[in-house]
Amino acid sequence: DAAASEAARRAAIAGWEGGEVLLAFDAVGAEQARQALAAPTVALAADRFWAQDGFDHLGFAALVRLWTVALELELFASGADAALPGGRPIALQLAGLNELLVRRGLAYGAEAGRQAAAEVQALATAAAYAVSGELAVAMGPCPDFPAARNASTAVLRAHAARAEALSGTPGALLARRLFAAAIKSAETAGLRHLQATALGEDAELSLRLG
């Protein structure tokens, strides 16, 4: 129809002029994308944690913990708190998932490949929100958390339910424990960040990672 044609025309112009187009399917998704672009961001190279004896889930979770705290400190040091929404978003992105699957001999489109990628993403998300909950205990929740408590807790419970559906690998089991800790913190002290992880490709970050 005419509205769809006009939207497509605007997207084409934006892509031509800016080189990039972000697609959101509703207002909530659009706001989350906007916050992710403004939030302090880091890309974690998941493939660096694969060795002959398997994926180093403990080391990977420790790295997520370290960078969650580092991005929190960056919010303070850069004065970004004043420019960002009250949800104090940070963005931990995963890099190297394709390389990780290749090293494991798993096909991208196969069920085993999707399962392996989902386990790493679940662990990253669980570890980040668990630390966000610990920071909320020590420093208080983000300003927007009281109004978003029910929605944020529901999202964490949904993540936890998906983690329960994963196979019982050490990484998946750790993700379940971390999600339980994050939910407990959200129900009591709150969360320091309404957004802690983000999906997307950052060309500059990927270039730095090689």
C-alpha positions as CSV (number, residue, x, y, z in Angstrom):
1,D,0.0,0.0,0.0
2,A,1.0,3.7,-0.1
3,A,2.2,3.8,3.5
4,A,4.4,0.8,3.1
5,S,5.8,2.2,-0.1
6,E,6.6,5.5,1.6
7,A,8.3,3.7,4.5
8,A,10.4,1.6,2.1
9,R,11.3,4.8,0.2
10,R,12.5,6.5,3.4
11,A,14.4,3.4,4.5
12,A,16.1,3.3,1.1
13,I,17.1,7.0,1.3
14,A,18.4,6.5,4.9
15,G,20.5,3.5,3.8
16,W,21.9,5.3,0.8
17,E,22.8,8.5,2.8
18,G,23.9,6.9,6.1
19,G,25.0,3.4,5.0
20,E,23.0,1.7,7.7
21,V,19.3,1.1,8.5
22,L,17.9,-0.2,11.8
23,L,14.6,-2.0,11.6
24,A,12.2,-2.0,14.6
25,F,8.8,-3.6,14.5
26,D,7.3,-1.5,17.3
27,A,7.9,1.6,19.4
28,V,9.5,-0.4,22.2
29,G,11.9,-2.0,19.8
30,A,12.8,1.4,18.3
31,E,13.5,2.8,21.7
32,Q,15.7,-0.1,22.7
33,A,17.6,0.3,19.5
34,R,18.1,4.0,20.1
35,Q,19.3,3.3,23.6
36,A,21.7,0.6,22.4
37,L,23.3,3.1,20.0
38,A,23.8,5.6,22.8
39,A,24.9,3.2,25.5
40,P,28.5,2.3,26.4
41,T,29.3,-0.8,24.3
42,V,31.8,-3.6,24.3
43,A,32.1,-6.7,22.0
44,L,33.2,-9.9,23.7
45,A,35.0,-12.5,21.5
46,A,33.3,-15.7,22.4
47,D,35.5,-17.8,20.1
48,R,38.6,-17.0,22.2
49,F,37.1,-19.2,25.0
50,W,37.0,-22.4,23.0
51,A,39.8,-24.9,23.7
52,Q,40.3,-28.6,23.1
53,D,38.6,-29.5,26.3
54,G,35.5,-27.4,25.5
55,F,34.1,-23.9,26.1
56,D,35.5,-22.1,29.2
57,H,32.2,-21.0,30.6
58,L,33.7,-19.9,33.9
59,G,36.2,-17.7,32.2
60,F,33.6,-16.2,29.8
61,A,31.2,-15.4,32.7
62,A,34.1,-13.7,34.5
63,L,34.8,-11.6,31.5
64,V,31.2,-10.6,31.2
65,R,31.2,-9.7,34.9
66,L,34.4,-7.6,34.5
67,W,33.0,-5.6,31.5
68,T,29.6,-5.1,33.1
69,V,31.4,-3.3,36.0
70,A,33.7,-1.5,33.5
71,L,30.7,-0.1,31.5
72,E,29.1,1.0,34.8
73,L,32.2,2.9,35.6
74,E,32.3,4.4,32.2
75,L,28.7,5.7,32.7
76,F,30.1,7.6,35.8
77,A,33.4,8.8,34.3
78,S,32.0,10.0,31.0
79,G,29.0,11.8,32.4
80,A,26.8,9.7,30.1
81,D,24.2,9.4,32.8
82,A,22.9,12.8,32.0
83,A,22.4,12.0,28.3
84,L,21.0,8.5,28.6
85,P,17.5,7.5,29.7
86,G,16.8,6.6,33.3
87,G,17.3,2.9,32.5
88,R,21.0,3.4,32.4
89,P,21.5,1.0,29.4
90,I,24.8,-0.7,28.7
91,A,25.5,-2.9,25.7
92,L,27.5,-6.1,25.9
93,Q,27.6,-7.6,22.4
94,L,28.9,-11.0,21.4
95,A,31.4,-11.3,18.6
96,G,33.0,-14.4,17.2
97,L,30.0,-16.7,17.4
98,N,30.4,-17.8,13.8
99,E,34.1,-18.5,14.4
100,L,33.1,-20.4,17.6
101,L,30.7,-22.7,15.6
102,V,33.4,-23.3,12.9
103,R,36.0,-24.3,15.5
104,R,33.5,-26.7,17.0
105,G,32.6,-28.1,13.6
106,L,28.9,-27.1,13.9
107,A,26.8,-25.8,11.0
108,Y,25.2,-22.4,11.4
109,G,21.8,-23.6,10.4
110,A,21.8,-26.9,12.2
111,E,20.0,-27.5,15.5
112,A,23.3,-28.2,17.3
113,G,24.8,-24.9,16.0
114,R,21.7,-22.9,17.1
115,Q,21.8,-24.6,20.5
116,A,25.5,-23.8,21.0
117,A,25.0,-20.2,20.1
118,A,22.0,-19.9,22.4
119,E,23.9,-21.3,25.3
120,V,26.7,-18.6,24.9
121,Q,24.1,-15.8,24.5
122,A,22.2,-17.1,27.6
123,L,25.3,-17.2,29.7
124,A,26.3,-13.6,28.6
125,T,22.9,-12.3,29.4
126,A,22.6,-14.1,32.7
127,A,26.1,-13.0,33.9
128,A,25.5,-9.4,33.0
129,Y,22.1,-9.1,34.8
130,A,23.4,-11.0,37.8
131,V,26.1,-8.3,38.1
132,S,23.6,-5.6,37.5
133,G,21.6,-6.9,40.4
134,E,24.7,-6.9,42.6
135,L,25.4,-3.3,41.7
136,A,21.9,-2.4,42.5
137,V,22.3,-3.8,46.0
138,A,25.5,-1.8,46.5
139,M,24.6,1.4,44.7
140,G,20.8,1.4,44.2
141,P,18.7,0.5,41.1
142,C,18.5,2.7,38.0
143,P,16.0,5.6,38.3
144,D,13.5,3.9,35.9
145,F,13.5,0.5,37.6
146,P,10.6,1.1,40.0
147,A,8.2,1.7,37.1
148,A,9.7,-1.2,35.1
149,R,10.0,-3.7,37.9
150,N,7.3,-6.0,36.8
151,A,8.2,-5.9,33.1
152,S,11.9,-6.3,33.8
153,T,11.3,-9.3,36.1
154,A,9.0,-10.9,33.6
155,V,11.7,-10.5,30.9
156,L,14.3,-12.2,33.2
157,R,11.9,-15.0,33.9
158,A,11.4,-15.5,30.2
159,H,15.2,-15.6,29.7
160,A,15.5,-18.1,32.5
161,A,12.7,-20.3,31.1
162,R,14.6,-20.5,27.7
163,A,17.8,-21.3,29.6
164,E,16.0,-24.2,31.3
165,A,15.1,-25.6,27.8
166,L,18.8,-25.7,26.8
167,S,20.8,-28.9,27.2
168,G,22.5,-29.5,30.5
169,T,26.0,-28.4,29.6
170,P,28.1,-26.7,32.3
171,G,27.5,-23.3,30.5
172,A,23.8,-23.7,30.4
173,L,23.7,-24.8,34.1
174,L,25.7,-21.8,35.1
175,A,23.4,-19.5,33.1
176,R,20.4,-21.0,35.0
177,R,22.0,-20.2,38.4
178,L,22.9,-16.7,37.3
179,F,19.4,-16.0,36.0
180,A,18.1,-17.2,39.4
181,A,20.4,-14.7,41.2
182,A,19.4,-11.9,38.8
183,I,15.7,-12.5,39.4
184,K,16.2,-12.6,43.2
185,S,18.0,-9.2,43.0
186,A,15.4,-7.7,40.7
187,E,12.6,-8.7,43.1
188,T,14.4,-7.2,46.1
189,A,17.0,-4.5,45.3
190,G,16.3,-4.0,41.6
191,L,18.7,-3.7,38.7
192,R,21.3,-1.1,37.9
193,H,20.6,-1.4,34.2
194,L,17.4,-2.1,32.4
195,Q,19.4,-3.1,29.4
196,A,22.7,-4.9,29.7
197,T,23.2,-6.9,26.5
198,A,22.5,-6.1,22.9
199,L,22.3,-7.9,19.6
200,G,23.8,-6.3,16.6
201,E,26.9,-6.0,14.4
202,D,29.3,-3.1,15.1
203,A,31.7,-2.8,12.3
204,E,34.2,-0.7,14.3
205,L,34.2,-3.1,17.2
206,S,34.6,-6.1,14.9
207,L,37.5,-4.4,13.2
208,R,39.3,-3.9,16.6
209,L,38.8,-7.6,17.4
210,G,40.2,-8.6,14.0
